[in-house]
Each structure stands twice: as C-alpha cells, then as structure tokens.
Amino acid sequence: MRKLLLLSLVLMLSACATPPKTSYQQASSSGKFPQNWQVEGRIAFKSPEEKFSAFLDWQQQQQDYQLRLSKLIGGTLLFMEQINGRVLLEIDDNTFTDSNAERLIYEKTGWQIPVADFKYWITGRLNPNSNAVSELKRDETGRIWSFSTATGWRIKYQNYKVFSGTALPHNLVLSKDNLQLKLRISEWSFNSQ
C-alpha cells in the first residue's frame, strides 16, 4: 500500500511539472517561434555615402515592435515603433508616421532597411509572407546559414550562440548592392505576454 501511495504521489507531481521547452530548431521549422522577444546587440551600417555603428535594441510583441538604435557615446540615433500597423519614426528630434516602415525610414534617412523581413531574419527564419529565396543553405540541425532574396538581399549567419539553452543567431550580415548591415547579438530574451 505504501509503494502504491508513493507511486501515486510521484505521478501527481510529475503531471504538475513544467512542460519541456520547444527548441529553437523545432519552433522555427514548425512556425511556432515565440512572438514576443527582445534582442540587444550592435549594428554596423555601411553604404557608399555613410558608415556608422550603434547599439541595437529590438523588442517584438506579436506584430508590433520597438526598434532603438543608440549612439555608442550615448543618446538615441533612431527610434521606430509599430503599433496596430502604424509606424512612428523619431530621428533628429523629429517625429514622422506612416503605414510602411521601409518607405518611412528610406524617405527620412536614405537607409534601405527591410524592416518587414528583419524580424524573421534576425531570428534565423525566412519570412513566410515574402518572395521566394534562393541559394538557401542549412546546417545538419536545420539552422539557416545563408540565403538570397528575390529583392536582392543576401543574408549570411556567421555563427549561432547558445542563449538560455537554445542556439540562436549571434553574428549575421545583410547585404544588397553597396549596402551592408552587420549585427552582433549579445542578448536574447523571450516573454509570454
């Protein structure tokens, strides 16, 4: 009787245990990658006309996001936020709004940044709503190492790093024509809100 009671207790406790976490590779390939996440790191932007480095803070909450680029010596270089499909851009003490982030940032800065694809690429995934990709290369675990888009972007993941037990993109390079963006992600976090 005592063994039966002990077995029942063990079974009850195991039923209350936290379910196993979905790995990045499983989540990425199944389309269940967390919708609420944050990355912090550095970004280097290089074009024929301009070159700069900044701290990067991207917070994604489902379809909404906040992107902050901060100067290395302090102060905000750029702040962009999308809420309910409306984009707000703050740059040089001016505020602008639009429904299209890529158009807005290009018109106000001259930077051609694929914001709609960026949230997928930074997480090591392809945009399921975007044009076809070519030259897709994956490693033996299914992680993407490089690909090209129909719009001319070339994305290369230089390495992945383990954050909270999961391998996530650490260094990546986005390039198109004479434009290059290098990202080095130093911190990943996820929340369930």
N, C-alpha and C positions, 0 to 999 in steps of 0.2 A: 504494500500500500504506500509506503514511504517513497519507493522508487517511482511509482506512478504519479504521486504528488509532485516530486522533484521534476520529472519529465514534463508534466503539465505546466509547471512554473517556467521552465526553460522555453517551452514552445510559446507561451504567452509573451514572455519577454522578447523573444526573437521576432515575434509579429509586430512589436512596437518599435523595433529598431529602424533607424533611418534607412530609406531605400538607397541602393547604390547609385552613385553619381554617374550620369551619362558622360562618356569620354568625349573629348573634342572631335575625334575622328568619327565616332558614332553619331554625334549630334550634327556634325557638318554634313555627313553623307545622307542622313535621314531627314534633313531640313528642320531639325529641332534645336538648332543652335540658340542659346539664350537670347532673348530680345532686349534684355536690359543689361548693359555692360558699360565699362569705362576703361579707357586706356590712357596712360600717361607716358610721355617719352619726348623725343626730339625729332624735328623735321628739318631737312635742309632742302631749300628750293634753289634751282639753278636754271636760268634761261639766258639767252644772249644779252638781254637788257638788264637783268637783275640777278642778284645772288644774296641769300640770307639764310640764317639758321634761327630756329625758335623752339621754345618748349611747346609741346602739344598736349592738350587735354581734350579728349573726345568722350562725351557721355551720350549713350544711346538708350532711349526709353521707348521701346516698341518702334513706331515710325518717327518719333520726334527725337531731336538731338540738340546738343550744345557742343560747339567747337570753339576752343580758345587757343590762339597762338600768342604766346608771351615772349617778349624780348629777353634775350639771355641776361641783360643787365637790369631787368625789371620793367614792369609796365606791359600793358596789353597791346599787341600788334594788331590783332583782329579778333573779333568775337562774332560768331554766327550761330543762330538758333532757328530751328524749325519747330513750330507748334501748329498742329492741325493743318498742315500743308502750306502754311505761310512762313516765309523766311525773313528773318531780321538780320541785317549785317551792320555791325558797328566797326568803323575804321576811321582813323584820323579825326576823332571827336565828332563824326557824322554818323547818322543812322539812316539806313535805307531798307526798304521792304520790297518783296516780290514773291511770286509763287514758284519761281525757278531758281534754285541755288546756284547752279553753274552759270546761268546767264547773269545773275546779280553780281557774283564775285568777279566774273570776267569784265563786266561793264565798269566796275568801280576800281579794280586793281590791275586788270590786264592779265591776271593769272588764269590759266586754263586748268581748272581742277575738277575732276569728275566726281562731284560730291555724291551723287546718287549711287555710284558704283563703289565709292570709297568705303562705305560702312561694311560692304561684303569683302572687299579686297583686304582690308586691314585685319579682318578676322580669318583670312585664309580660305575664303569661299568665293565662288563665282556668283554673280548677280543673276538670279533665276529670271528676272524680267528684262534682261539686256540682250543685246545682239550676240550672235554666236562667237565663240572663241576658237582660236587655232593654236597649234603648237603647244597644246596642253601637256605638261609633264608632271607626273606624280611620283612619289617615292613608294616603297613597298608597303607602307602603312596607309596609303591613300592621301597623304598630305600633298597639297599642290606645291610645286617648286617653281613653275613658270607657265605663262601663257600670254597670248596676244589677243587683243580685241579687234572687232571689225571697225572700230573707230580709230584704230592706230595706236592704242596704248599697249605697252609691253610691261608686264608685271613679273618681277623676279623676287622670290623669297630666298634670301641669303641663308637664313637659318631660323629654326624654331627653338624656343626655350621653354622649360617646364615652369609653369606658374600654377601654384596650388594643385600640383599633381597632374596637370594637363599640359601637353605640348602645344604652344600657341605661337603665332608669328612673333619674331623678335626683331629681325632686320629685313626690310624689304625696299625694293627700288621700283618706282613707277616712272616710265619714260615715254615720251611721244615727241617725235621730231627733235627739236633742240631743247626741249623742256625735260627736267629731271627732278623728281621728288625722292628723297631718301628718308626713310623712317626707321627709328630705333626705339622700340617699345621697351620701357623699363618696368611697367606695372600694368597688370590686368586685374580687374575686379568685376564680379558679377553680383547682381541682386535680383530679388524675385518680385519687386514692386510692380 
